[in-house]
Amino acid sequence: MSLPALYRCCLVNKSSDGTISLSLAERQTVELPAGDVTVQVQWSSLNYKDALAATGNPGITRKFPHVPGIDAAGVVIQSSSAGFPVGTEVIATGHELGVERWGGWAQYIRVPAAWLVKRPATLTLEEAMTIGTAGFTAAQSVQALIHAGMTPDRGPVVVTGASGGVGSLAVQILSQLGYEVTAISGKKNQTEWLKEIGARAVINREEFLTAPNRPLLAATWAGGIDTVGGMMLATLLKGVQHRGCVTACGVVGGADLPLTVFPFILRGITLAGIDSAWCPDESRLEIWNRLATDWKPKHLNAGKTVITLDDVGPAVENILKGGVVGRTVIRI
């Protein structure tokens, strides 16, 4: 299949005076980067990292112009890879997509074949992007808890930022596996929704953070999945039981960790970092197969919002203000 001369995308630009702008644009397909496989994108998604890229955050967007989108799902239309012939439906998440390389907020992407996963038969492309990097991160976090010996009988497990993309999918996966999940959220109006998707209890963020500023708190939680960082992560770690495990994947609450070493050296707690972008390929495939089968969230469409490229600007503003609940997927 031949590529059209032009394609539509969301483009981030930086003017000579340093002003960052995000707009719909048409670009020439000859500008697509080098790669083994060209994909006609049908679905993408909105992640917090995408919003940072869309606003020119220097830690994410280093070259302009730039196309955000760390997730993409679509159909192969050109390929020099025997593993991904034309017509194959594929998922692309992480690696340099939407960061160093133009990403999925576009009608086409071109990537190395090693960055792709064939769509599992039990997922549609839309479902794959409803899961996306958020669900992949949640699943990696669950996997880390399991590897640390955090079985459901150990006690309650906390998920912070529970109404967001990673958090809400983590709540679902954990509850489906039999864990007693306590959700932490700053959105009081989402309490019933969080219980509907699997949380046993919900604690308001402000209440959770009013714990005494002591090196250790009462050993309450078997473990947890933190999507926030900063004081939220520090408070959670102080209250984890002996030999518990907490995973960390987010910095929306801050990159600093105001904490002593006491949770680690007195209670033997494990802090497991989750890096979705460069997850090894073998593990990536294993996790996607899990997400397509026994770990597939039963309430995948709960809280999902579907937008188009025309709606991306307001959606970026909303996620940066903390207004997003669940997942936002983009129909390309």
VEXDREN-2710 file (C-alpha; in Angstrom, 1 decimal):
% VEXDREN-2710
k/r/px/py/pz
1/MET/0.0/0.0/0.0
2/SER/1.4/3.4/-0.9
3/LEU/1.5/6.2/1.6
4/PRO/-0.4/9.5/0.9
5/ALA/1.8/12.5/0.5
6/LEU/0.3/14.2/3.6
7/TYR/-1.0/12.9/6.9
8/ARG/-2.8/14.5/9.8
9/CYS/-1.3/14.8/13.3
10/CYS/-1.1/16.8/16.5
11/LEU/2.0/18.8/16.4
12/VAL/3.9/20.6/19.2
13/ASN/5.9/23.6/18.1
14/LYS/8.2/26.0/19.8
15/SER/8.4/29.6/18.5
16/SER/11.5/31.8/18.5
17/ASP/10.3/33.5/21.7
18/GLY/10.0/30.1/23.4
19/THR/6.2/29.9/23.3
20/ILE/4.9/26.3/23.0
21/SER/1.9/25.5/20.9
22/LEU/-0.1/22.4/20.1
23/SER/-2.2/22.3/17.0
24/LEU/-3.6/20.0/14.3
25/ALA/-1.3/19.9/11.3
26/GLU/-0.7/18.2/8.0
27/ARG/2.8/16.9/7.5
28/GLN/4.5/15.2/4.6
29/THR/4.8/11.4/5.1
30/VAL/8.5/11.6/3.9
31/GLU/9.1/13.2/7.3
32/LEU/8.3/10.0/9.1
33/PRO/11.4/8.6/10.8
34/ALA/13.3/5.6/9.6
35/GLY/12.1/2.2/10.6
36/ASP/11.2/-1.3/9.5
37/VAL/7.4/-1.0/9.8
38/THR/4.9/1.7/8.9
39/VAL/1.6/1.6/10.7
40/GLN/-1.7/3.2/9.9
41/VAL/-2.8/4.3/13.3
42/GLN/-6.4/3.7/14.3
43/TRP/-6.3/4.3/18.0
44/SER/-4.0/6.1/20.5
45/SER/-4.5/7.3/24.1
46/LEU/-3.8/10.1/26.4
47/ASN/-1.3/9.6/29.3
48/TYR/0.2/12.1/31.7
49/LYS/3.5/11.8/29.9
50/ASP/1.8/12.7/26.6
51/ALA/0.4/15.9/28.3
52/LEU/3.9/16.8/29.4
53/ALA/5.1/16.3/25.8
54/ALA/2.3/18.3/24.4
55/THR/3.2/21.3/26.6
56/GLY/6.9/21.1/25.7
57/ASN/8.2/19.8/29.0
58/PRO/12.0/19.7/28.5
59/GLY/12.3/16.4/30.2
60/ILE/10.1/14.8/27.5
61/THR/10.2/17.0/24.4
62/ARG/13.7/17.8/23.4
63/LYS/13.2/18.5/19.7
64/PHE/10.6/20.6/17.8
65/PRO/8.4/20.1/16.0
66/HIS/7.2/17.0/17.8
67/VAL/4.2/14.6/17.7
68/PRO/3.2/13.2/21.1
69/GLY/1.6/9.8/21.8
70/ILE/3.5/7.0/23.6
71/ASP/0.7/4.6/22.6
72/ALA/-0.5/3.5/19.2
73/ALA/-2.5/0.7/17.7
74/GLY/-3.2/0.1/14.0
75/VAL/-2.5/-1.9/10.9
76/VAL/0.8/-2.5/9.1
77/ILE/0.7/-1.0/5.7
78/GLN/4.5/-1.1/4.8
79/SER/7.0/-3.5/6.2
80/SER/10.5/-4.9/5.6
81/SER/10.1/-7.2/8.6
82/ALA/9.1/-10.8/8.1
83/GLY/7.5/-10.9/11.5
84/PHE/5.1/-8.1/10.7
85/PRO/3.7/-8.5/7.2
86/VAL/1.3/-5.9/5.6
87/GLY/-2.1/-6.3/7.2
88/THR/-0.9/-7.3/10.7
89/GLU/-2.7/-5.5/13.5
90/VAL/-0.2/-4.3/16.0
91/ILE/0.3/-2.4/19.3
92/ALA/3.1/0.0/20.0
93/THR/3.8/1.3/23.5
94/GLY/6.9/2.8/25.1
95/HIS/10.4/2.7/23.8
96/GLU/11.1/6.1/22.2
97/LEU/7.6/6.5/20.7
98/GLY/6.2/10.0/21.4
99/VAL/9.4/11.1/23.1
100/GLU/12.5/10.9/21.0
101/ARG/10.4/9.7/18.0
102/TRP/7.2/11.2/16.6
103/GLY/4.4/9.3/18.3
104/GLY/0.9/8.0/18.0
105/TRP/-1.2/11.2/17.8
106/ALA/-1.0/10.9/14.0
107/GLN/-2.5/8.9/11.2
108/TYR/0.8/7.1/10.6
109/ILE/3.9/6.0/12.6
110/ARG/7.1/4.4/11.4
111/VAL/9.0/2.3/14.0
112/PRO/11.5/-0.5/14.4
113/ALA/9.8/-3.9/14.3
114/ALA/11.2/-4.7/17.7
115/TRP/8.9/-2.0/19.2
116/LEU/5.8/-3.8/18.1
117/VAL/3.5/-6.5/19.6
118/LYS/1.0/-8.3/17.5
119/ARG/-2.6/-7.7/18.7
120/PRO/-3.7/-10.6/20.9
121/ALA/-6.7/-12.3/19.5
122/THR/-8.8/-11.5/22.6
123/LEU/-8.2/-7.7/22.4
124/THR/-9.6/-5.3/19.8
125/LEU/-7.3/-2.4/18.9
126/GLU/-9.6/-0.1/20.8
127/GLU/-9.3/-2.3/23.9
128/ALA/-5.5/-2.4/23.5
129/MET/-5.4/1.4/23.7
130/THR/-7.9/1.5/26.6
131/ILE/-5.3/-0.6/28.4
132/GLY/-2.3/1.1/26.7
133/THR/0.8/2.2/28.7
134/ALA/-1.4/2.8/31.7
135/GLY/-2.6/-0.8/31.9
136/PHE/0.8/-2.1/30.9
137/THR/2.3/-0.2/33.8
138/ALA/-0.4/-1.4/36.2
139/ALA/0.2/-5.0/35.1
140/GLN/4.0/-4.6/35.6
141/SER/3.3/-3.3/39.1
142/VAL/1.1/-6.2/40.0
143/GLN/3.7/-8.6/38.6
144/ALA/6.3/-7.0/40.9
145/LEU/4.1/-7.4/43.9
146/ILE/3.6/-11.1/43.1
147/HIS/7.4/-11.6/42.5
148/ALA/8.0/-10.1/46.0
149/GLY/5.7/-12.7/47.6
150/MET/2.6/-10.4/48.0
151/THR/-0.1/-13.0/48.0
152/PRO/-3.7/-11.9/48.6
153/ASP/-3.7/-13.4/52.1
154/ARG/-1.0/-11.0/53.2
155/GLY/-3.5/-8.3/53.8
156/PRO/-4.8/-5.1/52.2
157/VAL/-2.9/-3.5/49.3
158/VAL/-3.1/0.2/48.6
159/VAL/-3.4/1.8/45.2
160/THR/-2.7/5.6/45.1
161/GLY/-4.0/7.9/42.4
162/ALA/-6.7/5.2/42.0
163/SER/-9.1/7.2/39.8
164/GLY/-6.5/7.8/37.2
165/GLY/-5.5/5.5/34.3
166/VAL/-2.8/3.4/35.9
167/GLY/-4.5/3.4/39.3
168/SER/-8.0/2.4/38.1
169/LEU/-6.6/-0.4/36.0
170/ALA/-4.4/-1.6/38.9
171/VAL/-7.5/-1.6/41.2
172/GLN/-9.3/-3.9/38.7
173/ILE/-6.4/-6.3/38.1
174/LEU/-5.6/-6.7/41.8
175/SER/-9.3/-7.2/42.8
176/GLN/-9.8/-9.8/40.1
177/LEU/-6.8/-11.7/41.4
178/GLY/-8.3/-11.8/44.9
179/TYR/-6.5/-8.9/46.6
180/GLU/-8.2/-6.6/49.2
181/VAL/-7.7/-3.2/47.5
182/THR/-7.8/0.1/49.4
183/ALA/-8.0/3.0/46.9
184/ILE/-6.5/6.4/47.6
185/SER/-8.0/9.2/45.5
186/GLY/-8.4/13.0/45.7
187/LYS/-11.8/12.8/43.9
188/LYS/-14.4/12.3/46.5
189/ASN/-17.2/12.0/43.9
190/GLN/-15.5/8.8/42.5
191/THR/-15.8/6.7/45.7
192/GLU/-18.7/4.6/44.5
193/TRP/-17.2/4.1/41.1
194/LEU/-13.9/2.9/42.6
195/LYS/-15.9/0.4/44.7
196/GLU/-17.7/-0.8/41.6
197/ILE/-14.5/-1.6/39.8
198/GLY/-13.1/-3.5/42.7
199/ALA/-11.9/-1.4/45.6
200/ARG/-12.9/-2.7/49.0
201/ALA/-12.3/0.6/50.7
202/VAL/-11.6/4.2/49.5
203/ILE/-9.6/6.8/51.5
204/ASN/-9.5/10.4/50.5
205/ARG/-6.1/11.7/49.6
206/GLU/-6.1/14.5/52.1
207/GLU/-7.0/12.2/54.9
208/PHE/-4.2/9.8/53.9
209/LEU/-1.6/12.5/53.8
210/THR/-2.5/13.9/57.3
211/ALA/-0.7/11.0/58.9
212/PRO/1.8/12.1/61.6
213/ASN/5.2/13.1/60.3
214/ARG/7.1/10.2/61.9
215/PRO/9.8/7.9/60.5
216/LEU/7.4/5.0/60.8
217/LEU/3.6/4.6/61.0
218/ALA/1.4/1.7/62.1
219/ALA/2.1/-1.3/60.0
220/THR/-1.2/-1.4/58.1
221/TRP/-0.7/-2.3/54.5
222/ALA/0.8/-5.5/53.0
223/GLY/2.0/-3.5/50.1
224/GLY/0.9/-1.0/47.5
225/ILE/1.1/0.4/44.0
226/ASP/2.0/4.1/44.0
227/THR/1.2/6.2/40.8
228/VAL/1.8/9.6/42.4
229/GLY/5.2/9.9/44.0
230/GLY/6.4/12.5/46.5
231/MET/4.7/12.7/49.9
232/MET/2.1/10.1/48.9
233/LEU/4.8/7.5/48.3
234/ALA/6.6/8.4/51.5
235/THR/3.5/8.1/53.6
236/LEU/2.6/4.7/52.0
237/LEU/6.1/3.3/52.7
238/LYS/6.0/4.3/56.3
239/GLY/2.8/2.3/56.9
240/VAL/3.7/-1.0/55.1
241/GLN/4.0/-4.2/57.1
242/HIS/7.2/-6.2/57.6
243/ARG/8.7/-7.5/54.3
244/GLY/6.0/-5.7/52.3
245/CYS/6.5/-4.3/48.8
246/VAL/5.5/-1.1/47.1
247/THR/5.9/-0.2/43.5
248/ALA/6.5/3.3/42.1
249/CYS/5.7/4.5/38.6
250/GLY/4.7/8.2/38.9
251/VAL/5.9/11.7/39.7
252/VAL/2.8/13.8/39.5
253/GLY/3.0/14.4/43.3
254/GLY/6.7/15.2/43.1
255/ALA/10.0/13.5/42.3
256/ASP/11.5/13.9/45.8
257/LEU/11.1/11.2/48.4
258/PRO/11.0/12.8/51.9
259/LEU/11.7/9.7/53.9
260/THR/14.2/8.1/56.3
261/VAL/15.7/4.6/55.6
262/PHE/13.8/3.1/58.6
263/PRO/11.0/1.5/56.6
264/PHE/13.7/-0.4/54.7
265/ILE/16.1/-1.3/57.4
266/LEU/13.6/-2.0/60.3
267/ARG/10.8/-3.6/58.3
268/GLY/12.7/-4.9/55.3
269/ILE/10.4/-3.2/52.8
270/THR/11.0/-3.4/49.1
271/LEU/10.5/-0.4/46.8
272/ALA/10.2/-1.7/43.2
273/GLY/10.6/0.8/40.4
274/ILE/8.5/0.4/37.3
275/ASP/9.8/1.6/33.9
276/SER/7.4/0.8/31.2
277/ALA/9.2/2.4/28.3
278/TRP/12.1/0.0/28.2
279/CYS/10.6/-3.1/29.6
280/PRO/12.5/-6.1/28.1
281/ASP/10.8/-7.4/25.0
282/GLU/10.2/-10.9/26.4
283/SER/8.5/-9.5/29.5
284/ARG/6.6/-7.0/27.4
285/LEU/5.0/-9.8/25.3
286/GLU/4.3/-11.9/28.4
287/ILE/2.5/-9.0/30.1
288/TRP/0.4/-8.2/27.0
289/ASN/-0.6/-11.8/26.8
290/ARG/-1.7/-11.6/30.5
291/LEU/-3.6/-8.4/29.8
292/ALA/-5.4/-10.2/27.0
293/THR/-6.4/-13.2/29.1
294/ASP/-6.7/-13.7/32.9
295/TRP/-5.6/-10.1/33.7
296/LYS/-7.9/-8.4/31.3
297/PRO/-9.8/-5.8/33.3
298/LYS/-13.5/-6.7/33.5
299/HIS/-14.6/-3.1/33.8
300/LEU/-12.3/-1.9/30.9
301/ASN/-14.8/0.6/29.6
302/ALA/-15.7/2.0/33.0
303/GLY/-14.8/5.6/33.1
304/LYS/-13.4/5.5/29.5
305/THR/-13.7/8.7/27.4
306/VAL/-13.3/8.5/23.6
307/ILE/-12.0/11.6/21.8
308/THR/-10.6/12.5/18.4
309/LEU/-7.5/14.5/17.4
310/ASP/-9.7/17.6/17.3
311/ASP/-10.3/17.2/21.1
312/VAL/-6.8/16.6/22.2
313/GLY/-6.0/20.2/23.3
314/PRO/-8.7/20.5/26.0
315/ALA/-8.0/16.9/27.1
316/VAL/-4.4/17.8/27.7
317/GLU/-5.4/20.7/29.9
318/ASN/-7.8/18.5/31.8
319/ILE/-5.3/15.8/32.7
320/LEU/-2.7/18.4/33.8
321/LYS/-5.3/19.8/36.1
322/GLY/-6.1/16.4/37.6
323/GLY/-9.5/16.3/36.1
324/VAL/-9.3/13.0/34.2
325/VAL/-11.0/9.8/35.5
326/GLY/-10.1/6.4/34.0
327/ARG/-8.7/6.3/30.5
328/THR/-9.0/8.6/27.6
329/VAL/-8.6/7.0/24.2
330/ILE/-8.1/8.8/20.9
331/ARG/-9.9/7.6/17.7
332/ILE/-7.5/8.6/14.9
END
